[in-house]
Amino acid sequence: MMRLLLLFCAALVIGGLFVYQVQQGSGYILIVWGKTSIEMSVWFGVFAAIGMIFMLWLCIYLVIGSLRGLSSTKQKIVGYSEHKAQQQTMVGLIHFIEGNWLSAYNKLTRSAKKMSAPIINYLAAASCAYKMGNEQDALQLLHRAEKSTVNSGLAVALTQARMQLSNQQYEQALATLERAVKIKPLHPVVLALQQQVYEALNDWASMKKLLPKLHQQNIGSLKQRYYLEQKLRQALLADVISKKIELGNEEKYEALNQYWKKVPANFQQDCVLLSSYARELMALRKYDQAESLLAKSLKRQWHDEWAELYGLLQTSKPEKALKTAEPWLTTSREKNPILLLALGRLCLQCKQWGRAKDFFKQSLELQTSPETYAELARLQKYLGEDKNSQDVYRLGLLSSVKNLATVAEFK
């Protein structure tokens, strides 16, 4: 309180002295401009200068305020326009997901011009154009997308590759993906799309190079990658023989055997792959080698497909093969129709006609099969049982037909 009183007193004193100086002051200011002169007191000049400076400041302040108001109004107009464009983009994307290509295309292209980041509009619109068969328009929209945003090359390439894949343009998709690989070689989507293209093109050599990257980046589930590798190794197995078609059976067998040795142990016990290898051996008439392979494998684990192949072998010692297979007819597999069929076939090779017939009949009691009917029918034909043979052939034919028209007279 005391401080305020002191300040007030000091202000009165200073103000009084200032007024006294103004009254006593005898100085003046003379301004001459050509033939015109202006004379005024010093203090009046000081007050006039202060007033002019204040007026100049006030004008500048008002001008800046007006400009700010105009800028704010413009921003509001632009913001409203972009908000409306965003809403239109959202509707366009919903139509795109729903598959309404024309409506989505129109909304996305119109709103793209008013969007600050129109890349999504261009990419989705390009997909719509492609779906409608307008490839040239789709390409132009992809170019606009790439120009609209920095570092958008990967997104554009992936969009284009997906479009080409959906249209089964695999060679073009592969070329597009090569661009994507240069940008980001280990990108998960790039790798997944490469996998699809290589599978479609049956390009197993390229798939072999890609597979380690798929494992490294965990593309797909472990089960999916296993089946892919299974399919790959099966194709490479077939290629071993097809690429050496001009060679003899011994050279082909040697090449096949060398390839099989390089197959990982877990895949050497894979049912599908081992079956393919056994079939290739049988095609080369290497029945004894196939017999040894299948016998050892069936001893470790049971697969009906291996048992069926075992029954088709034409080994140099069929009695030995039959003796190996008979113990498989244990309590757990005594009602296995596949094994019974295989044993019947082995009995045929050993000329044990009666046993073969019994095995075929037991198999048919458990499961009807055109193959089993055919084996039994031709055996009966050989044994002179023509009537029975014809009946069995007829049953086999009927068992292979899924649907027949219902005709009352045929019953």
Steps between C-alpha positions, in 0.01 A plus 500: 500500500782736595677418173192600298473829692862581431460423130192722481683790663798457266265504200339827617839662542628386159172604333514842661858555387406387146206751484725777634762431235236508228373842620849643534644350183590765238642264234327444165518285189506646146420277203561648150379325180556710191316833560300350782618516861348365819598621846398333825617462854732215591250334724221522246732337246582223743130429565424516127779247423371267772149527358619422147695198618191376688280544192753313283512215754119490511475476119757220484320315781164528321648382167667196662178417682304512174749274325484253785124500480510432127752218551286344772192520278690338214624221728146435617378480139787269402453292814130459428580403141758239612265365766235453233760330278597268787136398544471434129822296510360292786183423305715417196713257701187329638371456144845369402486234774146411394614453140299793360784597269340780296357690798823459695707618202291816453503600867869427552620689192282805571604529863869441423542855366399651834701264724834605646620136471312345205714185462232273651242641259722442198602147598144384575367673189770331290384161632140590411601600148693175459203297621284674239752411227642850451869416536625826346301711746624283786861557391450877489352500850796300628736762351302776674521310827878472470534872424265606779706356786871461563630141540175347374667276240457185709128556563442569131694191391314275746163633386589443137631149571179406683292623207707296254479191721121528522493508120740201478764715327780318675791606279404867534453459874848349526651799317312739730619315810860531382456877541365445851794273587744778410322733742456257790616144428386341829162668530247233612238592239761500222613150602142370529411629153820353354400164647159519328656589165763225512236241592277612213791485255636171644832679530643267763861607447407855606282364780798309636692829532198674654421234763778596750372860495145379569629309803712796611207745488242245626278545195188289554456244775757226572257245356457700178876532456540124559247414228664751268840336552338160455352612167833656399704186573241286321530718189882499514491121535298471179736747328798273569356241258338737250827690446690178430250348258770421246696285749450132575329359808825445688614860455153625598501277806842630604384862465179423692692325777745789533215748530325289765814490714495881514138513620478582875425202726158628608388522137641156421229368734229728361215285364443700181867548413604141573205374295614718208855367531373139510288560187802642317700188595218280373483699176872421455419133578713515814251286691748341739627842611141621540414188703788559740404867540130432561561203734733702725266799498190292582687343787559848649153642433187386319343670198233333286646664190837330558327165555309542174824572313664198663229278354575633149870410511633243252808397690745229400399309815121533542492226767737706715282809454189300601678359803599856601143630463307220673605600858346844437161331523502540876194539721499877445510464122314174437208703366702732280357470145808662343737250660273209405500621138882528507534147641265366231714659230819354649331156507424542129872547430572189707227311306311435822160535331283379786659728758486791259125446448441485875692821563307684225165385637595599856603843373167546316304403810664791682505754216378487141759614249505486116864387513428211736198394294718509186774289662250239619312492167808442287621228739162327472517535123844335503367218720211439256230648723355708217155556652641612834755712318229684303297563814803643680591720203142634504521574874833674447354716224201596714724583796691752288182689401374765740153568361261305278154599381215331685306279255232269640537247220873453571445383855 
